[in-house]
C-alpha cells in the first residue's frame, strides 16, 4: 500500500536504516522523491520459485 511520510526526521531515519540493512537496493529517486521498494516476503518467494530460468 503506498504511503507518504511527511515527517522529515522519520524520512531520514528510514532511509538511513534501509541503507544499513541493504533494503535500499531497489529504491529509486524520482524528481527528488525517494520511492521505497518493498522487500520480497515468503509469499512472493514461493510464487516465483517455479519461474526461475537458468542460463548455462
Secondary structure, 3 states (H helix, E strand, C coil): CCCCCCCHHHHHHHHHHHHHHCCCCCCEEECCEEECCCCCCHHHHHHHHHHCCCCC
